[in-house]
Amino acid sequence: MTLTFISNYINHHQLPFCDACHHILGDDFFFIQTEPMEAERLAMGWDNAGETRSYVRHLYAGPPESDEESPALDLILQSDILLVGWTEDTTALAAVQERILAGKPTFLVSERIYKTGRWKILSPRGLVRNFKERTRHRRRPYYLLSIGAHTAADYRLIGAFPKKKYRWGYFPATIHYGAELWEQKKAAGPIHICWAGRFITLKRPDHMIRLARDLKRSGRHCVINMVGAGEMEGELKKMAAAMGVAENIEFHGYCPPERVREIMAASHIFVLSSNQIEGWGAVLNEAMNAGCAVVASRQAGATGYLIKDGENGFSYPGRRYQKMREIVFRLIDEPGLRENLARAACGTITETWNAERAAQALIAACKHHPPALPNNASAARQDKVPPPMCPIA
């Protein structure tokens, strides 16, 4: 069975899943990259070394010198299974449509399509595009891998993928920590709270400055680690100074993924404060893996899939800063609860939501036509976090 994944470029959020697929399928797995990684991402510490993997093919190297189709286009059309991630390459998208019309099994790997408001369904241009690319294929072997808890509902509005939607997401590298992780978190000293991402409005980094102020006012001694940078950096530092909490916040700037994990592992609590424009939020996977007690906005796509309230973390309504603050205060005041949530969060990633589990489930399903999905009834019970490939009603 040949499995090909096409997307704009391979990155550290996709690489573990692709490596896991390659480990299972060997030379029958391919990743097609349609453009080079942007300079902005490289400046953030992202590594483009994944482009050199033996299974990676490039669609942007230029047209072939002969009249024959390029190897990458051949893979799109001929692979047994195709995963289609985000790309704007018109040549690739045309080949994908040709493949779907030919009745070849294809999975759309998608975040939500109405991030800025479902009123956009009223756009005539959007309706036409959605019909041509998605809705008209409702009876063909075209399936949705739904990245984030809000994605399936967006596609339901346009009548696409009926009974063909499955839980999916991003799968950063899984680290298997030893006992030293928990010993480190029990060491004497202030509570460390971590936040990671670009300093842009949709991620609400200003909530952490307000949190630092309120923690100080309450007499709780904490250090807030802000990992990242961006257009709001100057504003945030001015806020911190004006509120008298500059000494309580450490701005780490952009860091390589390995350094981000180190900061998370040294932290006790992680806050994901993003709004609904955050299609997933892979920092949540990473923080859970690193044994943080997480407090996550329900507006972020990952939260609804990864967090079971009170069992492996807490979620809160995204616009309710006061509710987020209340939960953080509780986690500071109740170390037993904090540790229990952190251990359960780590277990969610190492046991359920990881690249190896996702690759195994997808490949097992795709060995049949139509895909035969595993029986996830037990995993969908109320006391479990459903795994990747769990069907969505």
ABEGO torsion letter per residue (X at the ends): XBBBBBBABBBAAAAAAAAAAAAAAEAABBBBBABBBBAAAAAAGBBAAAAABAABBBAAAEBBABABBBAAAAAAAABABBBBBBBABAAAAAAAAAAAAAGBBBBBBBBBABAAEAAAAABAAAAAAAAAAAAAAAABBBBBBBBEAAAAAAAAAAGBGBGABBBBBBBBBBBBBBAAAAAAAABBEBBBBBBBEBBBAAAGAAAAAAAAAAAAAAGBBBBBBBBEBEAAAAAAAAAAAAAGAAAABBBAEBBBAAAAAAAAAABABBBBABBAABABGAAAAAAAAAGBBBBBBAABAAAAAABBBGAAEBBBBAABAAAAAAAAAAAAABAAAAAAAAAAAAAAAAAABBAAAAAAAAAAAAABOBBBBBBAAAAABAABBBBBGBBBX
